[in-house]
Amino acid sequence: MTASTATPVRRSRLWLWLAVAVVATVAGALASHYVFSPKPASDAAVETFLRTQLPDPAGSTIDLGQFRGKTVVVNFWAPWCGPCVEEMPDLAALHKEYSGRKVEFVGIGIDSATNIQQFVKKVPVNYPLAVAGFAGTELSRNFGNAAGGLPYTVIIAPDGTVSYRKMGRVSPEELRTALPRG
């Protein structure tokens, strides 16, 4: 092979590797979008939620069906999740602010009852907390949390539709905007 024929071969290999890199980048971006983007919650997810009964940290049963026909802020959290713990005082303040307006708050704890009991001794919460254990991750996935990350907040409208979904720490302003005014 002469020097004049080696250059076109190198260039064609370079173009081949460049094309492979572009295809891999596009495929990675698409896969990331489909894996980590929230999926729309179905009517079945809301119905499953409303038919669920979970224990509270003390062991009493919370029937989530009691929230049917109300606006419900559902917050999936865990005591070991820093952003979850940081947003809880804001959620407690909003719960107090929205009391009497047919807006309910419920925290679905993704941990053991013992760990959640220890947590509420240190950080009092004025809205119902349910202990779902790690099975709560599947419940959050039903609401579109494909990555299973925490915190994850969902608002269910009185008609049973999901009107808001957010992965990560939620601010009071975001929730006020998403919640009914009256």
C-alpha positions as CSV (number, residue, x, y, z in Angstrom):
1,M,0.0,0.0,0.0
2,T,1.4,3.4,-0.9
3,A,1.0,6.6,1.0
4,S,-1.6,7.9,-1.5
5,T,-3.9,4.9,-0.9
6,A,-3.5,4.8,2.9
7,T,-5.0,8.3,3.4
8,P,-8.4,7.5,1.9
9,V,-8.7,4.3,3.9
10,R,-7.9,6.2,7.1
11,R,-10.5,8.9,6.2
12,S,-13.2,6.3,5.5
13,R,-12.5,4.6,8.9
14,L,-12.6,8.0,10.6
15,W,-16.0,8.7,8.9
16,L,-17.2,5.2,9.9
17,W,-16.2,5.8,13.6
18,L,-17.7,9.3,13.5
19,A,-21.0,7.9,12.2
20,V,-21.0,5.2,14.9
21,A,-20.4,7.8,17.6
22,V,-23.3,10.0,16.3
23,V,-25.7,7.0,16.2
24,A,-24.6,5.9,19.7
25,T,-25.1,9.5,21.1
26,V,-28.6,9.8,19.5
27,A,-29.6,6.3,20.8
28,G,-28.3,7.2,24.3
29,A,-30.3,10.5,24.3
30,L,-33.5,8.7,23.2
31,A,-33.0,5.9,25.8
32,S,-32.4,8.4,28.5
33,H,-35.5,10.4,27.5
34,Y,-37.7,7.3,27.6
35,V,-36.2,5.9,30.8
36,F,-36.1,9.0,32.9
37,S,-39.0,11.1,31.7
38,P,-42.2,10.8,33.8
39,K,-44.7,8.6,32.1
40,P,-48.4,9.7,32.2
41,A,-50.3,8.2,35.1
42,S,-53.2,6.1,34.0
43,D,-56.7,6.0,35.6
44,A,-55.6,2.5,36.8
45,A,-52.8,4.1,38.8
46,V,-55.2,6.5,40.6
47,E,-57.7,3.7,41.2
48,T,-55.0,1.4,42.6
49,F,-53.9,4.2,44.9
50,L,-57.4,4.9,46.1
51,R,-58.0,1.1,46.8
52,T,-54.8,0.8,48.8
53,Q,-54.6,0.5,52.6
54,L,-51.3,1.1,54.3
55,P,-50.2,1.3,57.9
56,D,-49.2,4.5,59.5
57,P,-45.9,4.6,61.5
58,A,-47.9,3.5,64.6
59,G,-49.4,0.5,62.8
60,S,-53.0,1.9,62.3
61,T,-54.4,1.5,58.9
62,I,-54.8,4.4,56.5
63,D,-57.4,3.8,53.9
64,L,-56.3,5.9,50.9
65,G,-59.9,5.7,49.6
66,Q,-60.8,8.4,52.1
67,F,-59.2,10.8,49.7
68,R,-61.6,10.0,46.8
69,G,-63.3,13.2,45.4
70,K,-60.7,15.5,47.0
71,T,-57.5,17.1,45.7
72,V,-54.7,15.0,47.1
73,V,-51.0,15.9,47.2
74,V,-49.2,12.5,47.4
75,N,-45.5,12.8,48.3
76,F,-43.3,9.7,48.0
77,W,-40.4,10.1,50.4
78,A,-37.9,8.4,52.6
79,P,-36.1,9.4,55.9
80,W,-32.7,8.8,54.2
81,C,-33.5,11.1,51.3
82,G,-32.1,14.6,52.0
83,P,-34.3,16.5,49.6
84,C,-37.4,14.6,51.0
85,V,-36.5,15.7,54.5
86,E,-35.8,19.3,53.4
87,E,-39.2,19.7,51.7
88,M,-41.3,18.2,54.6
89,P,-41.6,21.5,56.6
90,D,-42.9,23.2,53.5
91,L,-45.4,20.4,52.9
92,A,-46.5,20.6,56.5
93,A,-47.0,24.4,56.2
94,L,-49.0,24.0,53.0
95,H,-51.1,21.3,54.6
96,K,-52.0,23.7,57.3
97,E,-52.6,26.5,54.8
98,Y,-54.9,24.4,52.7
99,S,-56.9,22.8,55.5
100,G,-60.6,23.2,55.0
101,R,-60.2,23.6,51.2
102,K,-60.8,19.9,50.3
103,V,-57.0,19.5,49.7
104,E,-55.4,16.6,51.5
105,F,-51.7,15.7,51.9
106,V,-50.3,12.2,52.4
107,G,-46.7,11.1,52.6
108,I,-45.9,7.6,51.3
109,G,-42.8,6.5,53.1
110,I,-40.4,4.2,51.2
111,D,-38.8,2.6,54.3
112,S,-39.5,0.4,57.3
113,A,-42.1,1.4,60.0
114,T,-39.2,1.5,62.6
115,N,-37.2,4.0,60.6
116,I,-40.2,6.2,59.8
117,Q,-41.2,6.1,63.5
118,Q,-37.7,7.3,64.5
119,F,-37.9,10.0,61.9
120,V,-41.2,11.5,63.0
121,K,-39.9,11.6,66.6
122,K,-37.3,14.1,65.3
123,V,-39.3,15.8,62.6
124,P,-43.0,16.1,63.4
125,V,-45.4,16.0,60.4
126,N,-49.0,17.3,60.6
127,Y,-50.3,15.3,57.6
128,P,-50.9,11.5,57.4
129,L,-47.8,9.4,56.7
130,A,-48.2,5.9,55.4
131,V,-45.5,3.2,55.5
132,A,-45.2,1.5,52.1
133,G,-41.8,0.1,52.4
134,F,-39.9,-0.5,49.2
135,A,-43.1,-1.6,47.6
136,G,-44.1,2.1,47.6
137,T,-41.5,2.5,44.8
138,E,-43.8,0.5,42.5
139,L,-46.8,2.6,43.5
140,S,-44.8,5.7,42.5
141,R,-43.8,4.1,39.2
142,N,-47.5,3.6,38.5
143,F,-47.8,7.4,38.7
144,G,-45.1,7.9,36.1
145,N,-41.9,7.8,38.2
146,A,-40.0,5.6,35.8
147,A,-36.7,6.1,37.5
148,G,-38.1,5.3,41.0
149,G,-36.4,8.4,42.4
150,L,-37.3,10.4,45.5
151,P,-38.9,12.7,46.4
152,Y,-41.7,12.3,43.9
153,T,-44.9,14.4,44.2
154,V,-48.2,13.9,42.5
155,I,-51.4,15.8,42.7
156,I,-54.6,13.9,42.1
157,A,-57.6,16.1,41.1
158,P,-61.1,15.4,42.6
159,D,-62.1,13.8,39.3
160,G,-59.3,11.2,39.6
161,T,-56.9,12.6,37.1
162,V,-53.3,13.4,37.8
163,S,-52.9,17.1,37.4
164,Y,-49.3,17.5,38.6
165,R,-46.2,15.3,38.8
166,K,-42.6,16.2,39.9
167,M,-39.4,14.3,40.5
168,G,-37.2,16.1,43.0
169,R,-37.8,18.6,45.7
170,V,-41.0,20.6,45.2
171,S,-41.3,24.3,46.2
172,P,-44.4,25.8,48.0
173,E,-44.8,28.2,45.0
174,E,-45.0,25.3,42.5
175,L,-47.6,23.5,44.6
176,R,-49.6,26.7,45.2
177,T,-49.7,27.2,41.4
178,A,-50.9,23.6,40.8
179,L,-53.4,23.5,43.7
180,P,-57.0,24.9,43.4
181,R,-57.3,28.5,44.5
182,G,-60.6,28.3,46.3
